[in-house]
Amino acid sequence: MARENIAFLHGQIMTNPKIYQTEDGILTRAITAIKVLRRPYINGNGEVLGGKLYVDCPIIMTGNEDFIRKFLRMQQGDMIDIKGVLTTREVTKSTICKKCGHKNSVLGNSVYITPIYVCKREEKLDTMAGFEILKERNEISNMFILMGNLCRPPQFFADESFNYSTCQYQIAVNRKYHIRDMGTDERTDYPWIKSFGQQAKQDALRLREGATIYVNGGMQTREIVRSTQCEECGAEYTWKDTASEIIPYSVEYLTGCNFPEREEKDKEEDEAQNDELEKPFLSTI
């Protein structure tokens, strides 16, 4: 399987990092969220769409003691650089039934960045000062490089009346970096990719299950509404969850992809070659 999974982030810490430790003081985990800026995405023709900067808030989480100690010295408002690995895990989430108050367990996905490098830059900036710096550094604020294989066929949606199209697909990506606080068998992550416009049309045309692709993009974080049936009273209720996906700046189609125009050209060349071979051979003395 293809192996490339790397994230480069420059952002502002939104709230003081949460530090977890055992009763005897052993540091176990650090979690924080940072505000980053995602630059405008580019369509399949290389054109920048919208010209707008998007604010996203990826989660940073680590069980590495060295990094936990670094986060102990950080606080809300600090500007930080992170190099890390996009990490996905299947987790159990708890929700409360709005009718009877019963706590239900629901399977879901957790998406976060596991750092392999952390560096603090400016300290204790207010929101406006941090945002101005992010605008200057937006090219390095939210960058992901992934190479992986499609887990299932892409899902394409188009609304011609609004000239809107989107394509969503999941890829399996193997890590090059070993994360010490994870099991040795956990080496594959399953991020979702979501493209728009001409890029979405190209993805829908080219991609199929098992295809290998290279994606250069930024992470989008958003709030979604999920529906769950209560285990206790049977009532269906909604609750808010978060979703994180990669919006590609560019997609390279490597192997196992559809190229109908190339296949048609090869077919025409083969037919022409066969016609040439079938011509009668004339010899002259």
DOLUMDO-792069 format. One record per residue (C-alpha): residue number from 1; residue in one letter; z, x, y. Coordinates in steps of 0.1 Angstrom, whole numbers, plus 5000, padded with zeros to 4 digits. Each point is the difference from the previous one (the first is absolute). Layout:
// DOLUMDO-792069
   nr  rest     z     x     y
  NUM     A     Z     X     Y
...
END
This chain:
// DOLUMDO-792069
   nr  rest     z     x     y
    1     M  5000  5000  5000
    2     A  4993  5011  5036
    3     R  5029  5017  5018
    4     E  5005  4998  5037
    5     N  5029  4983  5017
    6     I  5011  5013  5034
    7     A  5014  4985  5032
    8     F  5003  5015  5034
    9     L  5022  4981  5025
   10     H  5012  5005  5035
   11     G  5023  4973  5012
   12     Q  5032  4989  5017
   13     I  5031  4991  4980
   14     M  5007  4963  5006
   15     T  5037  4998  4989
   16     N  5025  5026  4989
   17     P  4992  5011  4964
   18     K  5020  4984  4973
   19     I  5018  5026  4978
   20     Y  5014  4991  4966
   21     Q  5025  5020  4980
   22     T  5023  4997  4971
   23     E  5038  4995  5002
   24     D  5005  5037  4996
   25     G  4976  5008  5029
   26     I  4968  5009  4981
   27     L  4970  4992  5021
   28     T  4976  4977  4981
   29     R  4974  4985  5024
   30     A  4988  4998  5036
   31     I  4979  4971  5013
   32     T  4985  4995  5034
   33     A  4970  4983  5017
   34     I  4978  5017  5026
   35     K  4976  4986  5025
   36     V  4965  5014  4998
   37     L  4966  4993  5016
   38     R  4969  4993  4979
   39     R  4968  5008  5018
   40     P  4970  4975  4999
   41     Y  4982  4999  4967
   42     I  4964  5009  4997
   43     N  4974  4978  4983
   44     G  4974  5010  4975
   45     N  4976  5012  5027
   46     G  5025  5023  5015
   47     E  5008  4977  5030
   48     V  5035  4996  5013
   49     L  5011  4964  4998
   50     G  5021  4984  5027
   51     G  5012  5032  5017
   52     K  5036  4989  4995
   53     L  5031  5019  4989
   54     Y  5021  4982  4974
   55     V  5038  5004  4996
   56     D  5013  5003  4964
   57     C  5034  5008  4986
   58     P  4999  5018  4966
   59     I  5032  5006  4981
   60     I  5011  5036  4992
   61     M  5023  5004  4970
   62     T  5013  5031  4982
   63     G  5025  5009  4974
   64     N  4996  5038  5006
   65     E  5033  5014  5013
   66     D  4983  5024  5024
   67     F  4981  4973  5017
   68     I  5030  4976  5001
   69     R  5019  5027  5019
   70     K  4972  5002  5025
   71     F  5001  4963  5005
   72     L  5037  5002  5006
   73     R  4992  5020  5032
   74     M  4975  4974  5012
   75     Q  5004  4968  5018
   76     Q  4982  4971  5017
   77     G  4974  5011  5025
   78     D  4993  5034  4985
   79     M  4963  5010  4996
   80     I  4993  5015  4965
   81     D  4972  5015  4980
   82     I  4997  4991  4963
   83     K  4978  5012  4972
   84     G  5005  4980  4969
   85     V  4988  4980  4971
   86     L  4992  4963  5000
   87     T  5023  4985  4973
   88     T  4999  4966  4984
   89     R  5026  4984  4977
   90     E  5004  4967  4983
   91     V  5034  4987  5011
   92     T  5022  4968  4997
   93     K  5005  4982  5033
   94     S  5027  4975  5007
   95     T  4993  4967  5018
   96     I  5022  4970  5008
   97     C  4988  4965  4992
   98     K  5000  4979  5032
   99     K  5010  4969  4981
  100     C  5029  5010  4978
  101     G  5009  5035  5012
  102     H  4994  5016  4966
  103     K  4990  5037  5000
  104     N  4967  5005  4981
  105     S  4986  5033  4988
  106     V  4963  5005  5007
  107     L  4978  5029  4988
  108     G  4982  5017  5029
  109     N  4987  5033  5012
  110     S  5017  5027  5022
  111     V  4977  5023  5020
  112     Y  5014  5030  5018
  113     I  4994  5036  5009
  114     T  5018  5027  4980
  115     P  5002  5031  5024
  116     I  4992  5035  4989
  117     Y  5003  5013  5036
  118     V  5021  4987  5029
  119     C  5003  5014  5035
  120     K  5017  4986  5031
  121     R  4982  5004  5033
  122     E  5012  4981  5031
  123     E  5035  4985  4999
  124     K  5015  4966  5011
  125     L  4970  4986  5019
  126     D  4999  4964  5011
  127     T  4974  4976  4987
  128     M  4975  5004  5029
  129     A  5002  5039  5000
  130     G  4995  5001  4963
  131     F  4970  4976  5002
  132     E  4983  5022  5026
  133     I  5004  5030  4978
  134     L  4986  4981  4970
  135     K  4969  4990  5021
  136     E  4994  5037  5008
  137     R  5004  5009  4963
  138     N  4984  4970  4983
  139     E  4975  5021  4981
  140     I  5029  5016  4980
  141     S  5024  4970  5000
  142     N  4988  4981  4969
  143     M  4978  5018  4975
  144     F  4996  4995  4963
  145     I  4977  5018  4976
  146     L  4996  4984  4965
  147     M  4977  5005  4971
  148     G  5003  4976  4971
  149     N  4985  4975  4976
  150     L  4996  4963  5005
  151     C  5025  4980  4979
  152     R  4980  4968  5001
  153     P  4968  4986  5017
  154     P  5001  4998  5038
  155     Q  5008  4966  5017
  156     F  4975  4992  5027
  157     F  5003  4973  5027
  158     A  4975  4991  5027
  159     D  4999  4974  5027
  160     E  4965  5001  5016
  161     S  5009  4975  5028
  162     F  5025  5025  5013
  163     N  4981  5031  4990
  164     Y  5030  5011  4980
  165     S  5002  5017  4966
  166     T  5027  5018  4981
  167     C  5002  5018  4966
  168     Q  5033  5007  4982
  169     Y  5005  5022  4969
  170     Q  5027  5020  4983
  171     I  4996  5036  4988
  172     A  5020  5022  4976
  173     V  5008  5034  5016
  174     N  5016  5030  4982
  175     R  5024  5022  5020
  176     K  4995  5037  5004
  177     Y  5036  5004  5011
  178     H  5030  4997  4977
  179     I  5028  4979  5015
  180     R  5032  5014  4986
  181     D  5021  4968  5004
  182     M  4975  4980  4979
  183     G  4994  4999  4963
  184     T  4974  5025  4987
  185     D  4979  4971  4986
  186     E  4996  4984  5034
  187     R  4970  5018  5013
  188     T  4976  4971  5009
  189     D  5001  4977  5030
  190     Y  4980  4968  5006
  191     P  4993  4994  5037
  192     W  4979  4971  5013
  193     I  4970  5007  5023
  194     K  4987  4974  5024
  195     S  4967  5005  5019
  196     F  4982  4979  5027
  197     G  4965  4994  5013
  198     Q  4972  5021  4988
  199     Q  5023  5022  4981
  200     A  5013  4970  4981
  201     K  4964  4990  4991
  202     Q  4992  5035  4988
  203     D  5032  5001  4979
  204     A  4992  4966  4984
  205     L  4965  5013  4992
  206     R  5009  5034  4987
  207     L  5033  4997  4983
  208     R  5009  4988  4965
  209     E  5029  5004  4976
  210     G  5005  5037  4990
  211     A  4980  5014  5029
  212     T  5014  5032  5016
  213     I  5002  5000  5038
  214     Y  5013  5022  5029
  215     V  5018  4981  5028
  216     N  5009  5013  5034
  217     G  5021  4975  5019
  218     G  5032  4988  5016
  219     M  5028  4978  4987
  220     Q  5003  4964  5012
  221     T  5034  4983  4997
  222     R  5003  4962  5005
  223     E  5022  4970  4992
  224     I  4988  4975  4974
  225     V  5014  4967  4987
  226     R  5006  4997  4963
  227     S  5008  4969  4980
  228     T  5026  4998  4972
  229     Q  5013  4973  4976
  230     C  5038  5000  4998
  231     E  5014  5008  4965
  232     E  5029  4977  5006
  233     C  4987  4967  5016
  234     G  4962  5004  4995
  235     A  4992  4996  5037
  236     E  4972  5021  5015
  237     Y  5008  5019  5032
  238     T  4984  5027  5021
  239     W  5015  5033  5012
  240     K  4988  5029  5020
  241     D  4989  5033  4984
  242     T  4982  5031  5012
  243     A  4967  5014  4990
  244     S  4986  5035  5004
  245     E  4964  5009  4994
  246     I  4975  5027  5010
  247     I  4974  4991  5026
  248     P  4971  5026  4994
  249     Y  4985  5020  5028
  250     S  4974  5010  4974
  251     V  4993  4996  4963
  252     E  4981  5024  4978
  253     Y  4985  4986  4968
  254     L  5003  5027  4973
  255     T  4994  4989  4964
  256     G  4995  4967  4982
  257     C  4988  4982  5031
  258     N  4971  4976  5005
  259     F  4969  5013  5016
  260     P  4973  4973  4994
  261     E  4975  5015  5024
  262     R  5003  5034  4982
  263     E  4997  4984  4966
  264     E  4969  4981  5011
  265     K  4985  5033  5013
  266     D  5007  5018  4968
  267     K  4985  4971  4981
  268     E  4968  5002  5021
  269     E  4998  5037  4994
  270     D  5005  4996  4963
  271     E  4972  4974  4999
  272     A  4977  5022  5020
  273     Q  5007  5029  4976
  274     N  4994  4978  4970
  275     D  4967  4988  5014
  276     E  4989  5036  5006
  277     L  5009  5009  4964
  278     E  4980  4970  4987
  279     K  4968  5011  5017
  280     P  4973  5012  4975
  281     F  4998  5037  4997
  282     L  4965  5014  5009
  283     S  4991  5035  4991
  284     T  4969  5019  5012
  285     I  4983  5029  4983
END
